[in-house]
Amino acid sequence: MQDLTGKLLVAMPGIGDPRFARSVILICAHSDDYTMGLVLNKPIDDLTLPELLTQLEIEQDIQVPDAYVLNGGPVGTDRGFVVHTTDYYSDNATVEVASDYSMTATRDVLRALATEGAPTQAAMTLGYSGWGPGQLENELSEHAWLVAEPHPDIIFGDAHSKKWELTLGMLGIDPAHLHMTGGNA
């Protein structure tokens, strides 16, 4: 099994699950037992990071970027996850995703986002995407996903409606040439 931690999954047109149509997902953990990732291109309408911090009664000491909170996936939608640069770390809470990216899912990172101690770049999601043992590997063998290398513009950028096409472009694929069904050569 190839470890996909830190890689991007790009949904193929025939994925079959409308929740993941045109999704780009950062894989934050991948093992024989489970896979966990965060959708990076599905903003939650009318919910920005400053609004979320206000709702959670977290005092904002700085001008917090007016970034949308993202719908990270259909699992645990009441839980928050922050993907961020490695210049922020919380003991026993921050997980390394790749050499340049980490993930933290505690209130500490939300407090940090509202202060001078904020990571250089961050993306906030509510919920996550999860797969059980062998489930993602099965979906990959059925051509539901492509695998791509991460890029800061995809992880932290705000061009959410273009991330799917941009990620395909990084793979050298024109989305207009993709078909709903895959095949084997």
Order of alpha helices (4+ residues) and beta strands (2+ residues): beta-beta-beta-beta-alpha-beta-beta-beta-beta-alpha-beta-alpha-beta-alpha-alpha
